[in-house]
């Protein structure tokens, strides 16, 4: 998965699909304006920003391959905005983004990613794009002039881009079902092996059946500790992904596909509540840049110390 994550950073097929899709949407928007249909930036009706789509559509090489999972149409932000969710999912306890704004940040990250590959932004000069910014992002806090929501959406958008370029979350998002199955199987197998080691002490069989080489208790304890470490690492990685914004996006798209399932909405609510109270937010109020002065302070102190020695 790490190799796939490194390959995805250099693969422009996904961004090309987004660019082609937005070019078609921009052309259809001009036709809609002639028919007196204008998108609504408040309800996001008519805004076709891609959130999730079948990745087999990115290349013609997959067209003749049978689909192993149920197919679905591309999910756009206007479909997310039609979700019937209660007020508890709009914002977290710490004032973080709700599900709809989280999906909006994810969609905007796809649009921004095109600039990395040098592709055109067909919707950049359109009037509805300016209305989306002025009447959609900045509408709710226009009087206070704080624009908190807009900056939070941009913050999470940059967080998705950081995960795409420097982590394997984007790969896990694409291979989510496979990853979850493998992770659960690994946890089960590690736990079963640990139980077997505790109950049945292993022996080493030799060619002479009279001689049996047993294991000391300390060997079993060390092995259990090592396997316990593996178990904790795998469990921690699984928990971090399940409680991440990527998993919330996946659940929101799944909820759209099966017509606003109450069970999935309850699961999203549980994850968002856990994330807002247990896990830190993006960046931890830091820019994440390297400080030349701070990084060279250690060498400065060492040189100052040794220069004072006789």
N, C-alpha and C positions, 0 to 999 in steps of 0.2 A: 504493500500500500504506500510505503514511503517512496518507492521508485515510481509508482503511478502518480503520486503527488508532484514529484519533480518533473515528470513528463507533462502533466497538465499545465504547468506554468508556461511551457513553451508551445503548447498546442493551441492554436487560434480557432479551431473548428467551432467551439462553443460560442466565442465572441462573434464569429462570422455569421452563425445562425441568428444571434440576437440582432446584428446589424441588418441582415436581410429581412428579418421579421419586422423591425421598426421601419425599414424603408417601405415595406408594403403597407404598414399601418399609417405612415405619413401620407401615402398616396390616397388611401381610403378616407383619411380625415378631410382632405381637400374635397373629395366627392360628397362627404357628409355635410360640409359647410355649404355647398351648393344646394343641398336639400334642407337647409335650415336646421341642422342638428349640431349642437355645440356640446362638447363634453363638460361635465360638471366637476370642477376641481375640489369641491367640498365632499361630495359623495363618491368621487373618483369614477363616476359613471362615464364610460367611453374612453377611459385611459387604459390602453393595452400594454402596459409595461410587464414584461415577462417575469414571472416568479419561478415557475418550474415547468419543465417540458420534457417529453421523451427524448432521451439523448440519442436514440437510434435515428432520429430525424436529422441529426447534424451531418450525416454522410450518406451518400447513396449506396455505400457498400453494405449497409444493413437492411436495405429494402427487401431483399429476397430471403432474409433469415427469419424463420418463424418466431413470433413473440412468445416468450416463456411465461410472462406475467401479463395481467390484464392491461390492455392499452388505455391511454387517456390522452385527452387533448391538452394542448398547452394551457397552463393556468396563469391568468393575468391578474393584475392588481385589482381590477374592477370586480372580479369574481370573489376575491378575498374580502373586499369591502361589503359584499352582500351577505357575509356570514352573520348569522344571528347569535351574537355573544352578549353576555351580560356585562355590567359596568365593572365587575371585579377583574375582567381580563383586559380592560382598556389601559390601565397603568398599574405598576407595581407599587409596593409600599414605600419604596425609595424614590418614587417619581420616575421610574424607568419607562421604557416604551411598552406599549401594549402589543397585542398580537398583530393588529392591522398595521400599525406603524413599523413593527419589526419586519413584516413582509414587504412593506414599502422600501425600507432600507436595503433589504436583500435585492429587490428589483432594481433599485438605483445603483447598487454595486455592479450588477450585470451591465448596465448602461455605461458606467464609468470605466469598466474593464476594457471596453473597446478602444479607449484612447491609448492604453498600454500597447495594443497591437497595431495602432495607427489606422484604425477604421473610422469611417465617417459616422457622424451622429445625425441621422436624417431628421430627427425631431427638434434639433437644437434651435433653429430659427423660426419655429412655429409659434403662433400666438397662444395656443392652448398650453404650451410649455411654460410660457411666462405667467399665464394665469394660474397654472398649477403651483408655481413658486409663490406668487403674490397673494392669491386668493385661497390656496390650499395649505401650504406649509406655514405661512405667516399670518393666516387669518385669525386664529384663535387668540393670539397674544399680540395683536397689532396695537391695542390700546396701551398695554403695559410696556411695549417696546423691549421686552426681554428676549423674545424669540427662543425660549428654552426648548420647545418641541423641535424646532428646525435644527438646532445644534445637536440635539440628541439623535435625531435621524441621521445626520451627517456622521456623527461619532460612531454609531453602530454600522453605518455603511462602510466606513474606513476599517472597522473591525472585521467585517466580512472579507474585505480585500486583503487585510493582513493575514487572515487565516488561509486564504487562497494561495498567497505567495509563499508563506513561511511555515505553514502547518499542513497536516494531512486531513483536516476536517472536510475539505472539499471532496477529497477522495472517498472518505467515509460516507459523505452525503450521497454520492453516486452509487456506492456499493453497500448501502445501509443494511439491507436485509441479509446479505452475505456476512457482513461484519458482525451483526448482532447474533446470528446463528453460531458463527465460529467462536465469538467471545463467550457465549453461554456454554457451549460445549467444552471449551477450555476450562472454565470454572468448575464444571461438573466433574470432568476427568481429574483435575488436580485435587479436588475434594475427595473423590473416591480413592485415589492413590494414597492420600494421606491417611484416610481411615483404615485402609488395608495395611499400611505400614505400622499403624498403632496396634492393630489387633493381631496380625500375624507377622512375627519377626522373620525376615528373610534369611535364608541359608544359601550357601554356595555349594553346589554339588560337585564332587570330585570323581575321577575315574574309579577310585576305591570306595565302595559304598560304606565301608567301615568308618571312614574318616569323614566327618561333616564339619565344615568350617562355618561357624555361626558369626553373627554380627554383634558387636557390643551395643549397649543401650545408647551410648554417646553417638554412635554412628547414625542410629535411627533418629535421634533428636536433631542432629545437624541436618539430616535430610529433610525432616519435617519443617525445620526453620527455613531452609532454602525453598521448599515448595510453598510454604506459607507466604514467603516474600513474593513469589511468582503470582500467587492468588491475589494478594493485596494490590500488586501493580495492575493486573488485568482488571480487577474490580474497580480500581480507581479510574482507569482509562474509560471503562464502560460508563461509570457514573458521570464523569466529566462530559462525555459526549451526550448522554441522555439528557442532562440538564443544560446543555448548551443551546444557543439560539438556533443552530443548524437543526437540531432535533425538533424544536418548536416549529420551524418553517416546514419541516417534513410532515409533522402532525397536522398543521393547518391545511396543507395541500391535500393530505389524505382525507381530512374532514370535508373538503370541497368535493372530492371524488365520490364520497358515499353520502352526500346530501346532509351535511351538518349533523353528524353523529353526536349525541349527547355524551356518550362515553369518552370519545376523543376530546371533546371540549372540557370535560372534567379532568382528564389526564393533562391537558395543556395548562389548566388552572393550577393543578398540583405542582407541575414543574416550574411554572413562573413564580409561584409562591415560595418554593424552595430556593430558587435562584436568587430572588430578591432579598431573602433573609440570611442565606448561608454562604453564598458565593460573592466574591468581589465583582465590581463592574469592569467595564473596559478601561484599560490603561492605568487604573488606580491613580488618577489625577497626575499622570506623568506623561511626558512626551515620548519617552522611550529612545531618546537620542543619546549618542555617546558624547560625554563631556571630555574634552582634551585636557582640561585642567585637573579634573577629578581623577582621570586615568593615569596622569603623570605625577600625581601627588606622592604616590608610594616611592617612585624612583627619586623624586626630589628630597624626600625625607631621608632615604637611605644614603644618597650622596652627601647630604648635609651632615649626617651622623658620621660617616667615614672620613669626611674632610676634617672633622674635629679631632680625630685620633692622631697620636704622635706617629 
